[in-house]
Amino acid sequence: AMPLPRRLPAELLVCRLLQRLREEHGVQPADRGLAVTYPSTYSRREVDQLAEVVRRALVRQNGMPQDPTRLTAAGAMIGAMLDEASAAAFYFLFREIVETPPGMNRFRSLYRTGFNLLLFDCGGGTTDVGLVRASTAPASPDTLDVA
C-alpha cells in the first residue's frame, strides 16, 4: 500500500469546491482573488498548511501537475489569508460603509475619531473573537484604515 499525504483529504475537498464553483458559475478565482479564512486559534504552522492545501487544490482542479512553478502561481491567486473574526469584520465594514451610500462620506461624518468593532464569530465548531479599529487614513480621507 502506498502511504497518502495527510493533506490529501483536505486538498481533494477544496479541489471539488473549486470545481463546483467553476461548473455552477463559470468562474475561477482570479489573480489575487481568493480569500481563505481559518479559525483564530490556528497556529502559524496550521495557517501555512492550509495555504499549501489551497495552492495544491487550485493546481489540481485544473488537472495540472503540482510542480513548484504552478504551485507558486497558484499561491499568487490567494489574495488574503484571514482569521474568521477579521473576515467577519471586513464583511461588516464593507457592507456598512463601502456599499451603503454615501460610503466614506457617511463614515467620516458619523465616526470622526474612528470606529471600534468587537466581533464574535460563532459556528463550525469554533468561536472567534476580534477587536477591530476602523478609521479614515490621515493622508487619504477616502481610504479606510483597519487595525
Backbone hydrogen bonds, N-H to C=O, Kabsch-Sander energy under -0.5 kcal/mol:
donor,donor_aa,acceptor,acceptor_aa,energy
8,L,5,P,-1.6
11,E,7,R,-2.5
12,L,8,L,-2.8
13,L,9,P,-2.0
14,V,10,A,-2.7
15,C,11,E,-2.5
16,R,12,L,-2.3
17,L,13,L,-2.2
18,L,14,V,-2.4
19,Q,15,C,-2.3
20,R,16,R,-2.6
21,L,17,L,-2.0
22,R,18,L,-2.1
23,E,19,Q,-2.7
24,E,20,R,-3.0
25,H,21,L,-2.3
26,G,22,R,-1.6
27,V,21,L,-0.8
32,R,76,A,-0.9
33,G,30,A,-2.5
33,G,77,M,-0.5
34,L,77,M,-2.2
35,A,33,G,-0.6
36,V,34,L,-0.5
36,V,80,A,-3.0
38,Y,82,L,-1.6
42,Y,39,P,-1.9
47,V,43,S,-2.3
48,D,44,R,-2.6
49,Q,45,R,-2.3
50,L,46,E,-2.3
51,A,47,V,-2.4
52,E,48,D,-2.1
53,V,49,Q,-2.3
54,V,50,L,-2.4
55,R,51,A,-2.5
56,R,52,E,-2.5
57,A,53,V,-2.4
58,L,54,V,-2.5
59,V,55,R,-1.8
60,R,56,R,-2.8
61,Q,57,A,-2.7
62,N,59,V,-1.1
63,G,60,R,-2.6
64,M,59,V,-1.7
67,D,65,P,-1.6
71,L,67,D,-2.5
72,T,68,P,-2.2
73,A,69,T,-2.1
74,A,70,R,-2.6
75,G,71,L,-2.0
76,A,72,T,-1.2
77,M,73,A,-0.5
77,M,74,A,-1.3
78,I,75,G,-1.2
79,G,34,L,-1.5
79,G,77,M,-1.0
80,A,34,L,-1.5
82,L,36,V,-2.7
82,L,80,A,-0.5
84,E,38,Y,-2.3
87,A,83,D,-2.3
88,A,84,E,-2.2
89,A,85,A,-2.0
90,F,86,S,-2.7
91,Y,87,A,-2.3
92,F,88,A,-2.5
93,L,89,A,-3.0
94,F,90,F,-2.7
95,R,91,Y,-2.8
96,E,92,F,-3.0
97,I,93,L,-2.3
98,V,93,L,-1.1
99,E,94,F,-2.7
103,G,100,T,-2.8
105,N,102,P,-1.4
107,F,103,G,-2.0
108,R,104,M,-2.9
109,S,105,N,-1.9
110,L,106,R,-2.7
111,Y,107,F,-2.9
114,G,111,Y,-1.2
115,F,134,A,-2.9
117,L,132,V,-3.0
119,L,117,L,-0.6
119,L,130,G,-3.3
121,D,128,D,-3.3
122,C,120,F,-0.7
123,G,126,T,-2.2
126,T,123,G,-1.8
128,D,121,D,-2.8
130,G,119,L,-1.8
132,V,117,L,-2.9
132,V,130,G,-0.5
134,A,115,F,-3.1
135,S,145,D,-2.2
137,A,140,S,-0.7
137,A,143,T,-2.6
140,S,137,A,-0.5
143,T,140,S,-2.2
145,D,135,S,-3.9
145,D,143,T,-0.6
147,A,133,R,-2.5
